[in-house]
Amino acid sequence: MNNYLSLPTKYTDEIERLQSYPVKLMQHQEQSVNDLAQKINHILANSSVTALMLQDIAKLLGVTFNVDSCCLVTVTNEATGNVTAANWCSEEYIRRNHLGEMLPMEQLMIDLPVVQSAAEPLTIEDISNIQNSLVVGCECLPLPIKAVLAIPTRLRGKNNGVICLIKFQRYDWQESEKELLKNIESSCAIAFAQVIQAQLIATQQQYIQKNNYHQGLIKQLTLLSRTNLELNQMLQLAISSTAESLQADRGLLILLKYTDPLFKNQPKKQIPNAKVTVAGEWNRESQNFHKVKGDTLTQTFSVNECSLCQQVFKNLGNPVIISEYMEINSPGKVAPLFRIEALPTVLLMSLESQGKVLGFLVLQQAIPRNWQPAELNLVEMVCAQISNAIIQSQTLKQVQTVVDERTAKLQSSLELQAKLHDKTRQYVGQLREINELKDEFLSNMSDRLRYPLTNMLMSIKNLRLPGIAPERQSRYLDILEQECTKEINLINDLLTLQKLESDQEPIQFETIDLKSKIQELSASFSQRLGDKGLSITVDLPKEPLTLQTEIDSFDRILQELLNNAYTYSERDTVIHLQAFQQVESQIDQVIIKVINTGRAISPEEATYIFDKFRRGKGRWHPGTGLGLALVKSLVQHLSGAIAVDSVEISDSPVSEVCFTLTLPQFSHQSKAYTHSD
């Protein structure tokens, strides 16, 4: 300082001012660094949204350094590859170039080599290399980048971001600007760290949320497989839930129907003969699942006709992922069902069971997509659930078919047993009834045989008595003759029935005057009617009436019908006897009706009234029960018919009972007949 004493004062002051300038400049730079760092720290402390925090810092740096654009890009070593960037562009440049919005500089910085270079430790001396790299990288881009000043940020020895200052005019960066950028690197590194941490937390939360959603989807499919839903409904719910959860544009569930039963024994990777059918479809446009439309259902095709389906068998066990339409071999052979031109991104996962492909789960998108391992695992688990559901449904159908068949057989067996039981019960009832008839028959026959024999025996004993009067002797002989006649008639009736049933008795036809025969029989019968106060009326046609018949059989039939009417008529009633000729459908017949008033004959009794040894309930009278049975056999012997009808009389407890005898009227030429002597 002593050297400056001889100089004038004004020069001395100037020298001191010049000597203090570096100190003041350094102090100004330190103050600028401190102010900028404080502003960055203020932004860090007061920003609640990390994405806006980087944007505020980019604007602060851009204004401070007076550049056209400032871009901040995070750099992570994580495998996710997620990058966060913030870009600021000066309002003057936007206004000068009439831009409606800021340029997308952050995407540019992510794509340029500076980001990859920032993965290695850099120093301030490397800024010139970064600038040259950026300028070269921007030559093919429609952006006027002329000068770049960039620096990587480091925290705990690792790069976590890049600060880029950009000018759209040529510019030589000052050392002070480089030094200032280097000095705020630590503050920006903290900001990048907070952004990266927030991004990791958000990514982790998103992963947890997706994982929970995926687990919920698997649980939902598991519950669906346990419900009583039909297989088609379950498959439609599965494809809709899966496609929607993975944000696909379209989902298809395809099933295969094999036409080659021996395909399971053929070598792997061989294309089978199988038909493709769509079991379910979901589209993002409708935001819901729906049953397969008619046009989709008609798009059934063979696996051999679609190269996309064939790749599943060529890569059996692995998913088939198509990112672009041109990746498909022979794209023209892809089935129209897939609409590959509109939805080129395809994921196919096979539905397998014991090495057999049951079908495919297909997810399609209009834009390219990189499937994450977790998403592929989810699709694989969904396919496993669907395969199990299909196999379970098929097994249940087979079991149900077997159960139905066995149930049907059991039901048929039970019905047969029930019928056999009913038949057995009927047979038992019939046997019981026959047994009762047998007992009744034996009792009646015993009585009918014993009484005449007893009377005959008593008459014989009385005839042996000494000193018997001639009158008594004549009486006993009459009894003996009468009882003997009864026995002979009973035996003859039994023998006649046996002959008629064996069909060994030939018919001996005669032509008779039916009107005379009926009047003769009614006259002889009228002698018995007075005992019960009965009377008989005869209704005959005026014209002559003849009949070709067997005289003995005809007499016996009419006698039995009149005897039956006498036996079961109420006292003081009239028996009507009617005969007439009837021609119907060229059939000539003679109709004879015997009508009496008495107890009604029920429909049940009418079914067995002509059976042997059967007697109507509540209509018991002494006899063998052979009369009407003999009538029926004789009528059938004469090729005729006999029927009974019972009609209630109003305001009376009795009914009108009518026996109708129908006999054929044969011509003389067509039927041979003989005359009795």
SULZI-V717605 format. One record per backbone hydrogen bond with DSSP energy under -0.5 kcal/mol. CO is the residue of the C=O (numbers start at 1). NH is the residue of the N-H. Records with the same first field share a line. If there is no record, write none. Layout:
# SULZI-V717605
CO->NH + NH
This chain:
# SULZI-V717605
1->4
2->5
4->7
8->12
9->13
10->14
11->15
12->16
13->17
14->18
15->19
16->20
17->21
18->21 + 22
20->24
21->25
22->26
23->27
24->28
25->29
26->30
27->31
28->32
29->33
30->34
31->35
32->36
33->37
34->38
35->39
36->40
37->41
38->42
39->43
40->44
41->45
42->46
43->47
46->48
48->50
49->53
50->54
51->55
52->56
53->57
54->58
55->59
56->60
57->61
58->62
59->63
60->64
61->65
62->66 + 67
68->90
69->166
70->88
71->164
72->86
73->162
78->81
84->74
86->72
88->70
90->94
91->95
92->96
93->97
94->99
95->98
103->105
104->108
105->109
106->110
107->111
108->112
112->115 + 116
113->117
114->118
116->119
117->120
123->126
124->127
125->128
126->130
127->131
128->132
129->133
130->134
131->135
132->136
133->137
134->138
136->139
138->141
141->143
143->145
144->146
147->167
149->165
151->163
153->160 + 161
155->158
158->155
160->75
161->153
162->73 + 164
163->151
164->71
165->149
166->68 + 69
167->146 + 147
171->173
174->178
175->179
176->180
177->181
178->182
179->183
180->184
182->185
184->188
185->189
186->190
187->191
188->192
189->193
190->194
191->195
192->196
193->197
194->198
195->199
196->200
197->201
198->202
199->203
200->204
201->205
202->206
203->207
204->208
205->209
206->210
207->211
208->212
209->213
210->214
211->215
212->216
213->217
214->218
215->219
216->220
217->221
218->222
219->223
220->224
221->225
222->226
223->226 + 227
224->227
230->234
231->235
232->236
233->237
234->238
235->239
236->240
237->241
238->242
239->243
240->244
241->245
242->246
243->248
244->247
249->284
250->364
251->282
252->254 + 362
253->279 + 280
254->360
255->277
256->258
257->275
259->261
260->263
262->265
263->266
267->270
272->274
273->259 + 260
274->303
275->257
276->301
277->255 + 279
280->253
281->290
282->251
283->287 + 288
288->283
290->281
293->297
294->298
296->299
298->300
301->276
302->305
303->306
306->310
307->311
308->312
309->312 + 313
310->314
311->315
313->316
315->318
319->321
320->322 + 348
321->323
322->346
324->327
325->328
328->331
330->333
331->334
335->338
336->339
339->342 + 343
344->346
345->365
346->322
347->363
348->320
349->361
350->352
351->358 + 359
353->356
356->353 + 358
358->256
359->351
360->254 + 362
361->349
362->252
363->347
364->249 + 250
365->345
369->371
372->376
373->377
374->378
375->379
376->380
377->381
378->382
379->383
380->384
381->385
382->386
383->387
384->388
385->389
386->390
387->391
388->392
389->393
390->394
391->395
392->396
393->397
394->398
395->399
396->400
397->401
398->402
399->403
400->404
401->405
402->406
403->407
404->408
405->409
406->410
407->411
408->412
409->413
410->414
411->415
412->416
413->417
414->418
415->419
416->420
417->421
418->422
419->423
420->424
421->425
422->426
423->427
424->428
425->429
426->430
427->431
428->432
429->433
430->434
431->435
432->436
433->437
434->438
435->439
436->440
437->441
438->442
439->443
440->444
441->445
442->446
443->447
444->448
445->449
446->450
447->451
448->452
449->453
450->454
451->455
452->456
453->457
454->458
455->459
456->460
457->461
458->462
459->463
460->464
461->465
462->465
465->468
469->473
470->474
471->475
472->476
473->477
474->478
475->479
476->480
477->481
478->482
479->483
480->484
481->485
482->486
483->487
484->488
485->489
486->490
487->491
488->492
489->493
490->494
491->495
492->496
493->497
494->498
495->499
496->500
497->501
498->502
499->503 + 504 + 505
500->503
504->506
507->509
509->674
510->512 + 549
512->514 + 547
513->517
514->518
515->519
516->520
517->521
518->522
519->523
520->524
521->525
522->526
525->528 + 529
526->529 + 530
528->531
529->532 + 534
530->533
532->572
535->575
537->577
538->540
539->579
545->514 + 515
547->512 + 549
549->510 + 551
550->554
551->555
552->556
553->557
554->558
555->559
556->560
557->561
558->562
559->563
560->564
561->565
562->566
563->567
564->568
565->569
566->569
568->599
570->573
573->535
574->576
575->537
576->595
577->539
578->593
580->591
582->584 + 589
584->587
586->588
587->584 + 589
588->665
589->582
590->663
591->580
592->661
593->578 + 595
594->659
595->576
596->598 + 657
597->570
598->655
600->602
602->606
603->607
604->607 + 608
605->608 + 609
608->611
611->614
616->619
625->613 + 614
626->630
627->631
628->632
629->633
630->634
631->635
632->636
633->637
634->638
635->640
636->639
641->662
643->660
645->658
647->656
648->650
649->652
654->649
655->598 + 657
656->647
657->596
658->645 + 660
659->594 + 661
660->643 + 662
661->592
662->641
663->590
664->666
667->671
